[in-house]
Amino acid sequence: MAAFGAGVLFGMWWVPYQKRRGITSRDIYKGVDGVPRAGGLIALVAAAVGYGIISASVWAAVPLLVVALAVGLLGLVDDLRGVHEYARVLFPVLLAFVLARAVDVRLTIPAVGLFYGATGWLAVLAIPVMTNAFNMLDPVNGFLPAANVAVAASLAAVAAVRGQVDAVYLLMIHMAASLALYLYNKYPAKTFNGNVGSYFLGAGLSTLAVLYDLVPYLILAGLPFVVNGALIIFTSGGIKAREKIARPTYLRDGVVYQDCSSPIISLVRVAVSDRPMGEYDVFKTLTVAVAASSALTAALAFFLRLLNMPI
């Protein structure tokens, strides 16, 4: 696929370029300095190529490209220069409301049917919610792009059951872009995703869900992201930058332990509360959780089709 190839080729240039320009961070798990920190641009470029190719025949590719690129580029600016946390939250909200005015947005509740009323305003809230939820759960090498493949695959299955062929094509592009990024972010990572990665992938997937009335399925498939975000926000007393909250875990000799002195609860802390884990064990635990929620989401759509109920 063109998107995957474009992402891989771009990554061959972008990863060493970041090193040359000092766009790097420390890999705390391995004690290694100089790891490129904005690798998510690989997924952005890959998806942009794919959406651009298909935009002539699929109308949704245009608003999808505009919203996802805008949010992704905000993440890139944050990686390079820094952006205030409220700007990171409010900008996707603004774009979401613009999208609600620009296109006909619907909200169908599985097994219930079309939800009438302010459906557009409710559905588009998935964009800022999921964008920030993805950003808050990117703890270890390879997890975020792998999770995006699983969630997008489940949404593609739902779209296929509904007969939404265009949505399937766009979700396949999202998976291709995520896989291209995974090649560089998998353990041991050649590059981190950065905010450009988490923001672009979160905005892209949630905008797709809004355009094709898949928001409830996105929330179900991405439930680990939603739960993690809710835990952190409620236990920290609001929306705060990472450096402004007490970390819920600590690292010793490459092993993650929960920090019982911290009031913050996260999904990683819950995962290591029974026993400390190494980085790859955390990756497996979180990936299994997202794979399970994604599989159950796809199964729900097939089950509703068998019962001839609203999907």
Secondary structure by P-SEA (a helix, b strand, c coil): caaaaaaaaaaacaaaaaaaaccccccccccccccccccaaaaaaaaaaaaaaacccccaaaaaaaaaaaaaaaaaaaacccccaaaaaaaaaaaaaaaaaccbbbbbcccccccccaaaaaaaaaaaaaaaaaaacccccccaaaaaaaaaaaaaaaaaaacaaaaaaaaaaaaaaaaaaaaaacccccccccaaaaaaaaaaaaaaaaaacaaaaaaaaaaaaaaaaaaaaaaaccccccccccccccccccbbbbccccccccaaaaaaccccccaaaaaaaaaaaaaaaaaaaaaaaaaaaaacccc
